[in-house]
């Protein structure tokens, strides 16, 4: 698990290899990740959007932007947390992801970014 705190918001990521399958005559490696967002600040905040950079050892860097996370824009009061699961497909057994969440502080009404630390995506058989 990797974790990082930005402006009182802690992001923790746990990853898992889910297996391989063929799609369009090509093998794909499926990974899941669980992200926990904890509000350690004194203000209520809301996640509004996300930005991902997905590294695949056999492909170019891919960027993904979108609203919320899995269709939700969670509001976190001080001391609350939100956990969600998602996943990605790679064309190789090794890669990584990193990114950030755009959030709004309800007290100051200011937007800010919360860093999602780099997390590795690695099939167990690919490790030495």
C-alpha positions, 0 to 999 in steps of 0.5 A: 500500500502507498499513501500520501497526504496533501493539505490534510487529505490522505490518499491510500492505494492498494493494488491487486493483479486480477488475471489475463484475458484475450481481447481483439486477439491480444493478451491483456493484464487486468489490475484492480486498485482500491483508493481510500480518501481520508479527510484529516483537515478541519474543513469539509471538502468535495472531490470534483474530478480526477486526472490519471497518468497510466504507464504501461511498459509496452505502450505510451503514457495514457492520460485519463480525465473525468468527473468524480470517481466511479460516477460519484463526487463524495463530500467528506466532513472532517474525520470522514473517509471514502473508499472506492475500487476501480481497475485498468487494463495493460498490454504488459504485466508491468506498469504504474499509475499516478494522478490527482483529485481536484477538490473544493474546500467548502470553508474557503470555496477554493479548489485544490489538488490532492496528489495520488502517489505513484502506485505500481501495477505488477503481475506476480509472475513478472517479479524476480 
